[in-house]
Amino acid sequence: MGFLSRERVLSMPTRKLESVVSLNDIRVACKACSLKEICLPVGIDKDDLDHLDAIIDRKRPLARGEHLFHVGDNFQSIYAVRSGSLKTYTTSEDGQEQVMGFQLPGELVGLDAIAENCHPLAAKALETTSVCEIPFDELEKLSGQIGGLQHQLLRVMSQEIRDDEQNMVILGQKSAEQRLAAFLIGLSNRFRRRGFSANQFNLSMSRSDIGNYLGLALETVSRLFTRFQNEGLLSVDRKHIELLDRDQLYTFSGAHCAADEAPKAQTEN
């Protein structure tokens, strides 16, 4: 496995950050990042991590409601969410928004733009959100030299395909109750994989966005949250969710997931 030369690394373009942001304040090397085991660097040794760090731009934080990119923007980079969350969506000809997904820390955004070299979706911050920008041209060059990086990129793409397939099943075959239950279990699994609690988390997305994503009316989503709370499945305090009976919620969702996504409520805090 080859490495980039010292001259190649030093010649990589330096990307400018806004003058109000200190590079020392926001730069966190991949090897020191708490998300390194679930983002691109997994399985990559220290020297190769240095090469990856050389091409990554830690952008200034996005404010709530600020766009990372819009539909039709030229594709130049993919992005890794460091903190906060995003939603990706498209807009129909009559101005109706369709939410396509929500991105959490450790997840990549923008992979769907590779095929056509432009972004088919828009990405908007649901809260103050920090991302790492990874120029795709440079990433493509590195992935040919760093075997672990290429494998990880393919693994991430495969996970996105799997998530899309599961979402199609949820929307096409499940009842309203099962859709919301499966959505909450899905979020729970994603938080757990990132080292957070599987039973307690904040919903940064609005109930309207959840309904849009699941194909449910806002009133239906609100009614179901109330029903699940009355049945002792969960507790809701504004945006904070506590899953009181994750096992039952999992069963109720009708989910058929991999073993690592099975409920582990008895061991989670």
N, C-alpha and C positions, 0 to 999 in steps of 0.2 A: 504494500500500500504506500503510495507516494505522498510526499508532503509538498506544500508550497514553499518556494525559496524565500529566504529572508527579504530579498529585493522585491519579490512579488507582493509580500505582505505589506512592506513599507510603501509600495506604490499604489496600494488600494486607495480609492478616493476617500477623503474625509468628508463626512456629511455635516453640514452646518446645523446647529440647533438654534432656536430662537434666543436672542440675547438675554431675555429675562430668565432663562433656565440655565443653571449651572450644570455642566457635564458631570462634575464630581458629585452633585446632589442626586442625579438620577441613574448614573451608570452602575449597573450590577452585572458583573461578568457571568456568563452561563455557568461556569464551574462553581459559583457561589450562590446561584439562584435556587430558591426552594422548590422550583418547578422543574428542575433539570431532569428528573426521572420520568416525566410525562410529556415533555416538549421535545424538540429536535435533538438536543444533546445526549439523550440516553444511549449508553453503550459506547460513547466516544471518549478517547483518552485525552489527557491534559494537553498535549501538544496540538492535537486537532481542534480542541476547544478554543485554543488561542487563535487559530486560524478562523474559526467561526465567529469568534468575538470581533475580529478585525473588520468584518463586513456588516455587523449588526448596528443599527442606529436606534438608540433608546429615545423615542420621540417624547415630546412634552406631553403631559397628561391631557386627555380629552375631557372636556366638561360635559356634564349631563346634557344630552340633546345634540351634541356636536357630532358631525359625520367624520368617519375615518376615510370613507370614499363613497362616491355616488354611482348610480347605474350609468354605465357607458364610459366611466373613467378608464383611461389607458392602464393596462396592467403592467406594473413594474416590480411590485414587491408582494410578498405574503407577510402576514403579521401574526405574532404570538401575543396573546393576552397575558400580561403580567399581573394585573390586578383590576378589579371592577368587572364589568360585563358589557356585552354588545348585543344588539339584535340586528339580524340581516333581514331585509325585506325588499319587495318590488312593488311597483305601483302600476295599476291597470290604466288603460286609456281613458277611463272615466274618472280617474283620480283615486280609486279605491286602493288602500294599502293591503298587501298580503304579507304577513310575517312568515318568514321561511325558517328561522332558527334563532337560537340564543347561544352566545359564546361565553364561556367561563374561563377563569385563569388556567393557563397551561394549554389552551386550545388554539389552533391555527385558524386564521381567517383569510380568505382570498384565493384558496386553492381552485375554486370553480372558475376563476378567470383565466387559467392557463390555456384552455382549449382555444378560445377566441381572441385572446390577448386584450380583453377588456372585461370590466366587472359587470356581470349580469344582475347583481344585487347591490343594494346600498347597505352600508354598515353604520349604525348609530350607537353612541354610548348611552347606556341606560343609567349610568351613574359616573362619577369621576373614574376614568379608566386609563391605565397605562399599558402601552403596547411596545413590543420590539419590532422594528421594521427590518425585514430580511430581503434585500434585493435579489430577485429571482435569478438573474443572469449570473451573479456571483455564487449564489447557492448551487446552481446547476453545475458550475465549474468545480466547486468543492465536492459535490456529491459524487462526481466521477473519480475523485481521488481518495475520499474517505468512505470506506465501505459501510461503516456503521451509520453514517448520515443518510446515505441512499436508502438503506433498509428502513430506517426510522421514518423517512418521508413517505415511503410506500405504505408503511404500517399506519400512518396517520390518514393517508388517503383511503385505505381500506376501512378504517374506523368510520370515516365520513360516509362511505357507501353503505356500510352496515346500519348506521344511524338513520340514513334516509329510507332504507328498506323497512326498518322497524316503524318509522313514522308513517309510512304508507299503509302498513297493516293497522296501526292505531286508528288512522283516519277512515280507512275503508271498511273495517270489520267490527269495530268496537262501539259500544254504546257511549252516551255522553259521560256516564259515571266512570266507565272503564277508561275513557280517554284521559280524564283528569287524574285518575289514580295512577295510570301508567306514566303520565307526565311528571307527577310528583316523585314517583319511584325512580324515574330516569334521572331527575335532578339529584336525588339522594345518592344514587350510584356515582354520578359524576363528581359530586362533592367529596364522597368517600375516597375515590381514586386519587383525589388531589390532597389528601391528608386532612380534610375538614370533617366535621361531624356529619354523619349520614342522617341524623335525626333532627337536628336543629340548623336552620339556615334562613337567610333572608331572600325573599322574592324581589329582585330588582325590577322585574318586568311588571307592568300593570295587569290587572285582571282582564282589561280589554285586549291587551296584547296576547295574553294566554288564550282567550277565547278565539281571537283571530287565528292564532297558530293551530288550535285544535278544531277549528270549524264549528265553534259554539258561540251562541249569543252571550253577551256580557251578563244578562240576567241569569242565564243557565249556570255560568261559572260561579256567580255569587251564591246562587241557591245550593249548588253542590258543595261549596266550601262550608256553608252553614250546616248542611246535612252531614258531611263527614265529621264536623266538629260535634254535632249533637250525638252522633253514634260513637264518639270516643276514639275515632281514628286519628285525629289530629287536633292541634290547638292553634288558633290564629290570633295574633296580636299585631294588627296593621300588616306590615310586610314580613314580620317574623313568623316562621312556621315551625312547629314542633310536631314530629310524627310520633304519636303516642302508641300506635299499634302498627308498626311498619310491616310486620309479617302479614297481618290481615289485609292491609292496604295493598301489599304485593299480590296476595291471592285474589283480592277483589279486582285488581287490574287485568287479570287474565294473562299476565306476562309470561313469556317463555324465553328467558334470557340465559346467557352463559353462566357457568357455576360461580364465577367471580362477581356476578351481579345479583346473586341470590341474597335475600334479606339476612342481615346480621344484627338485628336490633338489640339482641341481648348483649352484644359486646361493644356497641357504640355508645358514646356519651354525647 
